[in-house]
Amino acid sequence: MTITELTDSAAVLRALAEFDDLGGAAFRQRYDFGPSTKFYLAHEKKLYDAKAVTGAAFSLQYPSRDKLIFSGGENGANGALRKLGFTVLSSASTTREQELSWRMAVWDNLIARMDEQGLLSAGAVRDVGAYGGQQGVWVDAARTKNINSTGVAVGLKHTGQDYPDEFSDASALYHYPVTHRKGHDEAEIAATKACAGLELPIFAISEVGELRSVQLGWVSGWDDKIKRFLVSFSETPPGRIIDHDQSDEIPFELEGNRSRRRTRSVKIRPDQPRFKFEVVKRYGARCPLTGTDVPEMLDAAHLRGDADGGSSHPFNGLPMNVALHRAFDAHLFAIHPSSYEVHTLPGGPSAVRLGITAPRLLLPKMPHSEALEWRYRKWLAHNKLAADDAVRSI
């Protein structure tokens, strides 16, 4: 009795349907097989454990026989499946092109297994190696070291504990791992950067209760000072990798609003994580008016606001203390476009009350004059002030 006696393709299809119905873990437990680590049967864009499905199909074709002991690989399960016209894929990549094909096959599988809300079970994500382990960065070094000596990151886990301006439908800022495991954090950071160099996608996983949301992402940049990766969500790789300030290379446009609304009450700003990342790259991770340099306490403030059609060009922004950003958007103060001095309202609050310790903007690189001019005129109009009414803070 050998696996070559598997001759009924309908038995394989029944096994696939049972896998879909039970889920990978329960299916493997029923037929007493471990999870695949290399070979997967691909059918209608879904991936299945090749050996477990072969064994189950054999049991379905010959229900009166004992469980068959057989090998995987081309002389075992793979050969039997291919003989019946099924496709078997290998996750063992040795080139960038092979790894790209594998990751896109995994992505097709995840899409095919999503429920009506676009969610998956944790098991469905782990079954195909999109994520594993417990840490934020999943490298799967045993498999990906064949492509890059330090491995290549496969998945990034988002716990939902980041700030609203660090995660959107279009991009996200992922924190560097800080586990204090000697050498591990550095290796995971290097493996994540390798995704950018190799133009390989990465799976961005978010926890939604017991379920998982997965997006196809691309490492689009990083900043070692604020310890963040910029990840863009799309089907294709980004046009550029932002590993240094590139703002002077991008033509400036003051207008360029890409805001949209998901509902009447919830506003989505798709470029906000990227905007914050590029603003910090240009000006540094420090509020120039208060001296705050804690990344978690910094926002990227638009000069011409997003709601007013302002662009996401870093020339149209400044890093700003979170509390001061609220005061800025409430039009409690402004920055004069020529002198760069902080101007406040005649009735207060004063710059001191606002926590401003440096009442003149002094930066190696400045925002665009058009953006500063627009914001200053907006401030005057909002507060019904003439230019001479403003209180200079110097």
C-alpha positions in Angstrom: 0.0 0.0 0.0 1.6 3.2 -1.2 0.6 6.8 -1.9 0.6 6.0 -5.6 -2.7 4.3 -5.0 -4.3 7.7 -4.6 -6.1 8.0 -7.9 -9.4 9.8 -7.1 -9.1 13.6 -7.6 -12.6 13.9 -6.2 -11.3 12.6 -2.9 -8.7 15.4 -2.9 -11.4 18.0 -3.6 -13.5 16.5 -0.7 -10.4 16.9 1.5 -10.0 20.5 0.5 -13.6 21.3 1.3 -13.2 19.7 4.7 -10.1 21.8 5.3 -12.1 24.9 4.5 -14.9 23.8 6.7 -12.8 22.9 9.8 -9.9 25.2 9.4 -6.3 24.1 9.2 -5.6 23.2 12.8 -8.7 21.1 13.3 -8.3 19.4 9.9 -4.7 18.4 10.7 -5.7 17.1 14.1 -8.5 15.0 12.6 -6.1 13.3 10.3 -3.1 13.4 12.6 -0.7 15.5 10.5 1.6 18.3 11.4 1.5 21.7 9.6 3.4 22.1 6.3 6.7 23.9 6.5 7.5 23.8 2.8 5.0 22.4 0.4 1.4 23.6 -0.2 -1.3 22.6 -2.6 -2.7 25.6 -4.4 -6.3 25.5 -5.5 -8.6 28.4 -6.5 -6.1 30.8 -5.0 -6.1 29.0 -1.6 -3.2 27.2 0.0 -3.4 23.9 1.8 -1.0 21.7 3.7 0.1 19.3 0.9 0.9 16.2 2.9 -2.1 16.5 5.2 -4.5 16.9 2.3 -2.9 13.9 0.5 -3.2 11.8 3.6 -6.8 12.8 4.1 -7.7 12.2 0.5 -6.2 8.7 0.7 -8.4 8.0 3.8 -11.4 9.3 2.0 -10.8 7.2 -1.1 -10.1 4.1 1.1 -12.1 4.5 4.3 -11.6 0.9 5.4 -7.8 1.0 5.3 -5.5 2.1 8.1 -3.8 5.5 8.0 -1.1 5.4 5.4 2.5 6.3 6.4 4.2 8.1 3.5 6.7 10.8 2.7 6.3 14.3 1.5 8.2 15.8 -1.4 8.2 14.8 -5.1 8.4 11.1 -4.4 5.5 11.2 -2.0 2.6 13.6 -1.5 3.7 16.1 -4.2 4.0 13.5 -6.9 0.6 12.0 -6.1 -1.1 15.4 -6.2 0.6 16.5 -9.4 -0.3 13.2 -11.1 -3.9 14.1 -10.4 -3.5 17.5 -12.0 -3.1 19.6 -8.8 -0.5 22.4 -8.3 2.0 22.2 -5.5 4.0 25.3 -4.5 7.2 25.4 -2.4 7.9 28.1 0.2 11.6 27.3 0.1 12.9 30.4 -1.9 16.5 30.8 -2.9 16.0 34.0 -5.0 14.2 37.3 -4.6 11.9 36.4 -7.6 10.9 33.1 -6.0 10.1 34.8 -2.7 8.1 37.5 -4.4 6.0 34.8 -6.1 5.5 32.9 -2.9 4.4 36.0 -0.9 1.9 37.0 -3.6 0.5 33.4 -3.5 0.2 33.8 0.3 -1.6 37.1 -0.2 -4.0 35.6 -2.8 -4.7 32.9 -0.2 -5.4 35.3 2.6 -7.8 37.4 0.4 -9.6 34.2 -0.6 -10.0 33.2 3.0 -11.2 36.6 4.4 -14.8 36.8 5.7 -17.3 39.4 4.7 -15.6 42.0 7.0 -12.2 41.2 5.5 -11.0 39.4 8.6 -9.2 36.0 9.1 -8.6 33.6 12.0 -5.2 33.8 13.6 -4.7 30.2 12.4 -5.3 31.1 8.8 -2.6 33.7 9.0 -0.1 31.3 10.7 -1.0 28.3 8.5 0.9 29.9 5.5 3.6 31.5 7.5 2.4 35.1 7.1 3.1 35.5 10.8 4.6 33.3 13.5 6.1 33.6 17.0 5.0 36.2 19.5 7.0 39.3 18.7 6.1 42.3 16.6 8.4 41.5 13.7 8.1 38.0 12.2 11.3 37.2 10.2 11.0 33.4 9.7 14.8 33.3 9.6 15.1 29.6 8.9 13.4 30.1 5.6 14.3 33.6 4.5 18.1 33.5 5.3 18.5 31.7 2.0 17.7 35.1 0.3 19.4 37.4 2.8 22.0 36.4 5.4 20.1 38.3 8.2 16.7 37.0 7.0 13.9 39.0 5.5 10.9 40.2 7.6 7.6 38.5 6.6 5.1 40.0 9.0 4.6 43.1 11.2 2.1 42.8 14.0 0.1 45.9 15.0 -1.5 45.7 18.4 -3.6 48.9 18.0 -1.7 50.7 20.7 -0.1 53.3 18.4 -1.4 56.8 18.0 -4.1 57.7 15.4 -1.7 59.7 13.2 0.6 56.6 12.9 -1.9 54.2 11.3 -4.3 54.7 8.3 -5.7 52.8 5.4 -2.8 53.9 3.2 0.2 53.8 5.4 1.5 53.2 8.9 4.4 54.0 11.2 5.7 50.8 12.9 7.8 51.1 16.0 11.2 49.3 16.0 11.2 46.3 18.2 12.4 46.9 21.8 12.6 43.5 23.5 16.1 43.9 24.9 17.0 40.5 23.6 20.7 40.7 22.8 21.1 41.0 19.1 17.5 40.1 18.3 16.2 43.6 17.9 19.0 44.7 15.6 18.6 41.5 13.5 14.8 42.2 13.2 15.4 45.8 12.2 17.9 44.7 9.6 15.5 42.1 8.3 12.7 44.6 7.9 15.0 47.1 6.1 15.9 44.2 3.8 12.3 44.1 2.5 12.8 47.6 1.0 16.2 46.7 -0.6 14.7 43.5 -2.1 11.3 45.1 -3.0 9.5 42.4 -1.2 6.0 42.9 0.4 5.4 42.4 4.0 2.2 41.4 5.8 0.8 44.0 8.2 -1.3 42.2 10.8 -3.7 43.9 13.2 -5.6 42.2 16.0 -9.4 42.6 15.9 -10.5 40.7 18.9 -9.8 37.1 18.2 -9.6 37.7 14.5 -6.9 39.3 12.3 -6.9 42.0 9.7 -4.1 41.7 7.1 -2.8 44.2 4.6 -0.2 43.9 2.0 2.5 46.4 2.8 5.8 47.7 1.6 8.6 49.1 3.7 8.9 52.6 2.3 11.3 54.2 4.7 12.8 54.2 8.2 14.2 56.6 10.7 16.7 55.3 13.3 16.3 58.4 15.5 12.6 58.1 16.1 12.8 54.3 15.6 10.0 54.0 13.1 9.4 52.2 9.8 7.1 53.7 7.2 5.0 51.0 5.6 2.7 51.8 2.6 -0.3 49.6 1.8 -0.8 48.8 -1.9 -0.5 46.0 -4.4 2.7 47.5 -5.9 6.0 48.6 -4.3 6.6 52.3 -3.5 8.2 54.6 -6.0 10.9 55.6 -3.6 12.5 54.6 -0.3 12.7 57.4 2.3 15.8 56.6 4.3 16.9 60.3 4.3 15.3 63.7 3.8 14.1 64.0 0.2 11.8 66.9 0.6 14.0 69.3 -1.5 13.7 66.8 -4.4 9.9 66.9 -4.5 8.2 69.8 -6.3 6.2 71.8 -3.8 2.4 72.2 -4.1 0.5 74.0 -1.4 -2.8 72.4 -2.4 -3.4 68.7 -2.7 -6.1 67.6 -0.3 -6.6 63.8 -0.4 -8.9 63.7 2.7 -12.0 61.5 2.4 -14.7 60.5 4.8 -15.6 56.9 5.7 -18.8 58.0 7.4 -20.4 61.4 8.1 -18.6 61.7 11.4 -15.3 59.9 11.0 -12.7 61.6 8.8 -9.8 59.7 7.3 -6.6 61.3 6.2 -4.8 58.7 4.2 -1.4 60.5 4.0 -1.0 61.4 7.7 1.5 58.7 8.7 3.6 59.4 5.7 3.3 63.2 6.2 4.4 62.9 9.8 7.3 60.7 8.7 8.5 63.1 6.0 8.1 66.1 8.3 10.3 64.5 10.9 12.8 63.6 8.2 13.0 67.2 7.1 13.0 69.1 10.4 14.0 66.5 13.0 12.2 64.9 15.8 11.9 68.1 17.9 9.3 70.8 18.4 11.1 74.0 17.4 8.9 76.1 19.7 8.9 74.1 22.9 12.0 71.9 22.6 10.0 68.7 23.1 12.0 65.9 21.5 10.0 62.8 22.7 8.7 61.1 19.5 5.5 60.0 21.3 4.7 63.7 22.2 5.2 65.0 18.6 2.6 65.6 15.9 3.1 66.8 12.3 1.1 70.0 12.1 -0.1 71.2 8.7 0.3 74.9 7.9 -2.4 74.9 5.3 -4.6 72.4 6.9 -5.8 69.2 5.4 -9.4 70.3 5.8 -8.5 73.5 3.8 -7.1 71.5 0.9 -3.5 71.6 2.0 -1.0 69.2 0.6 1.0 66.5 2.4 4.3 68.0 1.3 6.7 68.4 4.2 7.2 72.0 3.2 3.6 72.5 4.4 4.3 71.2 7.9 6.2 71.4 11.2 6.9 69.0 14.0 5.0 70.3 17.0 4.3 69.3 20.6 0.9 67.6 20.7 -0.6 70.1 23.1 0.8 73.1 21.1 -0.6 71.5 17.9 -4.1 71.8 19.4 -3.5 75.4 20.2 -2.2 76.0 16.7 -5.3 74.5 15.1 -7.5 76.5 17.5 -5.8 79.6 16.0 -4.4 80.8 19.4 -1.1 81.7 17.8 0.6 82.0 14.4 4.1 82.3 12.9 4.9 85.4 11.0 5.9 84.4 7.4 8.8 86.9 7.2 10.2 87.3 10.7 9.3 83.7 11.8 8.2 85.2 15.2 5.4 83.8 17.2 2.4 86.1 17.3 -0.4 85.7 19.8 -3.9 87.2 20.3 -4.3 90.6 22.0 -6.4 89.0 24.7 -4.1 86.0 25.2 -3.1 83.4 26.0 0.5 84.5 25.8 3.3 82.5 24.4 4.4 81.7 27.9 1.0 80.3 28.8 1.1 78.2 25.7 4.4 76.7 26.8 6.4 78.3 23.9 10.0 78.7 25.1 11.5 79.6 21.7 9.2 82.3 20.3 11.0 82.5 16.9 11.2 79.7 14.4 14.9 78.8 14.0 15.5 75.7 11.8 18.2 74.7 9.4 15.4 74.1 6.9 12.3 76.2 6.9 8.7 75.6 5.7 7.7 77.1 2.4 7.0 80.8 2.5 3.6 80.2 0.7 2.5 77.8 3.4 3.5 80.2 6.2 1.9 83.1 4.4 -1.4 81.2 3.9 -1.5 80.1 7.6 -0.8 83.6 8.9 -3.6 85.2 6.7 -5.9 82.4 7.9 -5.1 83.2 11.5 -5.8 86.9 11.0 -9.1 86.2 9.2 -10.2 83.7 11.8 -9.6 86.0 14.7 -10.8 89.1 12.7 -7.5 90.9 13.3 -5.5 93.4 11.4 -1.8 92.7 11.0 -1.0 95.4 13.5 -3.3 93.9 16.1 -1.1 90.8 16.7 1.0 90.5 19.8 4.7 89.8 19.0 6.2 87.4 21.4 9.8 88.8 21.1 
